[in-house]
Every structure is written in C-alpha cells, then in structure tokens.
Amino acid sequence: MSKHFETKAIRSQTERSQFSEHSTPLYLTSSFVFDDAEDMRSSFAEEKERNLYSRFTNPNTTEFVDKIVDMEGAESGYAFATGMAAIFSSFAALLSAGDHIVSCRSVFGSTHGMFTNYLPKWNIETSYFKVDEVDLVESLIKENTKVLYIETPTNPAVDILDLDRIGKIAKKHNLIFIVDNCFATPYIQQPIKFGADLVIHSATKLIDGQGRVLGGVTVGRKDLLREIYLFARNTGPAMSPFNAWVLSKSLETLSIRVEKHCENALKVAHFLEENENVEFVKYPFLQSHPQYEVAKNQMKLGGNIVAFEIKGGIDAGRKFLDKIKMCSLSANLGDTRTIVTHPSSTTHGRLSEEDRLEVGITNGLVRVSVGLEHADDIISDLKQALEL
Ligand SMILES: *Cc1c(COP(=O)(O)O)cnc(C)c1O
C-alpha cells in the first residue's frame, strides 16, 4: 500500500530492537561487530545489506535518508554533515577534470564560492544564466557540459525557476539535472517529478526547523547515488548518528510545521503589500510575483521566505534591523523563530552593487524567514520597525 507523505514521515522506522522501543533509539556507535570471518568477508563484499562502520551507514542515518528518499520519490540517498558537504561531495563524486557545469547565477553563496574558487582548481568551469534568462540555457551547453544546476525558490530574492522547462532541457542534452530543494522542502515540491536526477537539501533549515543541528542529504538516481556513496565512504563527509536521530524526528512534524510556516508567511506578505514604506513584496504565492503561474504549477504552498524592498535603500534597511524587537537577526532560516536579514549590508555586503543586482539583491531588499510565532505578533514587530 502506498502511504501518504505524513504517514511515511512518521511510520518509516528502523526495525525495533530487543527492547521493543516505540521511538527509534539513538545508535551512538562508530562501528558494528561481525559473528565470524565469513560474516565479515560477506559483509565487506556487500553480499548482504548491513552496517559496518558509521562513516558508511548507521541505523539512524539510514532511517533519516530512507524517509527523504520516500518523500522525494527518489531511488536512493546519502546523508552528509552539512548541506555544503552534500553539494560538494555530489559534484566531486560525479565530475572529472575538464567537465563543465551550467548553473543559475542565483545560488546559495557558498555554492557559488565552490564554483568560483575551488572547482576551477580541477579545471571544472561553470557558466551562468540569470533567473530570467532560461532562454539562454541551451546556448551555454557545451560538449563537455555534464551538470545543469539550479535552486528554486532562490535565496534571498525568492525567484522561481521552471523545473519542468529546465528538466526538459537537461534531458534533451543528456545532462545530470541537480536541484537544491532546500527552500521548498519535499513537502512543497518534488523536483524528481519534473525530471531532476538528484535533489539536495540543507537539512539545517526547515527539515530540522528548530535551529539545532547541521545536516545535508542528496537523493535521486540509484546509479549516481552509488558513485556519491563510494566517494563519501572514502572521503568522510558523513552525517553524525546524533544529528540523523534529531532530523528523523523533525521529519515527523515537517508537514504541519511547513503548513503553518506558509500560512504565516502569506499573512506577512499580505501585510507588507499594504505597507507604505514597502516598495514591493516578493512571495511565490502572491499574484504579483513574476513567476506566480510557474510557482503554482510546481509548488504545493509558497514557502516561508518573504522578500521585500524597503523604501530608502541601504540606510533604511540598516535602520529597520535596528528597530526590530522580537524577530531575530541571524544568518539562518527555516527556524520556528522569525528571522530577518538585510543582505546588501550584511551577508552580501562585500559584493559590488553590480554583483548584488545580478542575483536580485537590491539595496533595500529584506529577507524574512517567517517562523511559527503568532502571525499577529510577527506582523506587529515588522510594522513598528517599518515606521521609519
Ligand atoms: C543553507 C543552505 C545551504 C548550505 O547548507 P549548510 O547546511 O549550511 O551547509 C545550501 N543551499 C541552500 C539553499 C541553503 O539555504
């Protein structure tokens, strides 16, 4: 019987131990024992599925990965210490010197840093298209292009890329289509349905959802995951069993948390639309969003990130942060606590204005990661901070 999303998140559990526990225990063990020489030989020869060493697999990481695999409709997966470890390891496992990547320019800052500062050391170059330049994607593809990479919704400008359209381009040119699905979570969007070969998450964000642990995961095609698993097994970016145990528990409440996050985010977006000190608001499920139709087609809900442009640019953005009373000023997102950031004076402050504008970071852009506090309290804090 094929189970629903919520049920899978709760009922996909490791087998009970001899203690008949109801909730999965924490298997805090670095290694596992063998009965005899033959058991050890056949285990290492992979003639049976069993845990050998927690850098390879552990019951807690397996439970977490299996849940995400189920939720994303994937074939296989592997869990990493962080989202960046998942991204780097997936590229490192699949690419060789001389390969080429086509990526949207609006990707997570460290992903862009990896493309610019590290992959070129192995002669792996990246060509970029902007969020509104999907028409150009085919012209960027070269003989040595191996991967087409995107994030949607994007950070921090909350732009939406058309998964179906880009997935078809990847298929036509036989490219590995990789999607960072962190902002949407598998509850809102399942890129594999639109042709993604691999889906990556920073589990640090909405999957944990409570700002406690770091984690990452890559799921998708079995053949690709086999390469990624062997790379990770040899190079060691594994998720810790403790973090996997926390994250697997977090998944049990993912659907209700995300529902509430999105309900609050939509209320915040409507409030901001009416505020006189706000130039414009960007939220995927507002009709004013430039890719509203695409968002509605590929997302179940609009997500918890709302971006808006405050009137008065950089100075107004800084003043706004200073006036915030309840919400947190923090670089994280997807927490129960509402978090506000002003990228052009903080996280992206070292970029030139031209580079910032390229990824949609206008001077007055404020990013709100809407939390689970009462919507009225979030709105009153934003309201008083907007009284410039
Ligand atoms: C945070 C984030 C990452 C990196 O994840 P870490 O767990 O911090 O390493 C990657 N992609 C997106 C979209 C993110 O928001």
The ligand as a Gaussian input file, in Angstrom:
#p B3LYP/6-31G(d) Opt

LIG

0 1
 C       21.949000      26.868000       3.989000
 C       21.884000      26.439000       2.586000
 C       22.859000      25.588000       2.049000
 C       24.039000      25.099000       2.856000
 O       23.661000      24.294000       3.907000
 P       24.529000      24.107000       5.254000
 O       23.783000      23.058000       5.989000
 O       24.584000      25.434000       5.936000
 O       25.892000      23.661000       4.813000
 C       22.723000      25.206000       0.735000
 N       21.706000      25.653000      -0.039000
 C       20.761000      26.488000       0.430000
 C       19.669000      26.936000      -0.464000
 C       20.819000      26.909000       1.754000
 O       19.883000      27.756000       2.226000

